[in-house]
Amino acid sequence: MAAPKFTPVDPTDRPRTYSSPEHVPTPWRNDKPAAIVTRQPKGQKLGHQGPDQGYALKLAEGLRDSIVLQLGESADDAIRGVLAIALRRASKFGRAPVIYDLTIAFGIWGWMLLDPPADLLARRKELFAGLGDAAHHYSELRELVDMVPESTMLMTPEQVRTGMPGSWRALTGA
């Protein structure tokens, strides 16, 4: 360790030098039987991987009070479906989810509108029913996420806001 020049030093002390450890461990290798050695797989019903996806749960819970539910709809179903759409959007940009991913996903399905169109409500009830029960409705959730067009994933919240509620079919792919 360095010391100030005015610190007395015994002339018989030998300065320390670096010495290698007696044992050098072998380098880490990704050789587990189930290890993915290439990129994440892509395809139908495999989802969309991205960093820190759990943060979207916190963001969605913060928006729970803003969800406008109609008779027969569940906030858990809405959040579960919207989370998957928002995570797909975040993964498109290679980043963790942000509030705009959720506002876009809520927005395209009219969950924040006080008076959504009747045809949107009917389609929303059909697609989101039961999604809150993740163990039994994974296939339906993946179909919902996969139906949203790529062009919608690349939109800004303002573009979605100006397109709603008139062009909800184009935004959702439904």
Phi, psi and omega in degrees: 000141180290149178225153179298155183298330184278357178286129180293138181236134177284123183296344181271350177290135176269134179292145179286145176230167180283140172224141181289148175292158182290330182240127176252117182292155178288149180292153180289141176228146178272080185237024177288149183301326183260010183291140176273117184263351177244199177291166176301140179292149178234149178158184180299133172064021177261353179081188183226112185279148178192167182283148172049047183290338179296338180297333179297330177298317179295317179297318181295320178296328176292336180263358184306319182289344180272348182288128178261108183265145174256171181303129178088005180253153182240137177295325179295319177297316181298313182295317181298315179293318181292323178302314182296321178293316180296322179292326176297317180296315180298320181292334176299326181264001177066037183219173176288157180293146175234170185301328182293328176299318180286320180294326176292314181295317175295321185293319184292336178260006173071024181288345180256359181276138178287326183225076180289156179300150183297322180291327175295315179301315181298315180292320179297315179298321180294315185279327186266350184300121175084358183296337179298338177268088189299324186293333187253353186229032181296317182299317179295322179296315180296321178295320178299314182293318183290340181282339181289125183295153177301323182298325178292322180298333183265000181284161173269161177303325180294319178297320178293317181300319180286336180275345182266152353271359187298320185250038183297328179295318179292324181288325184263341183079009183271000000 
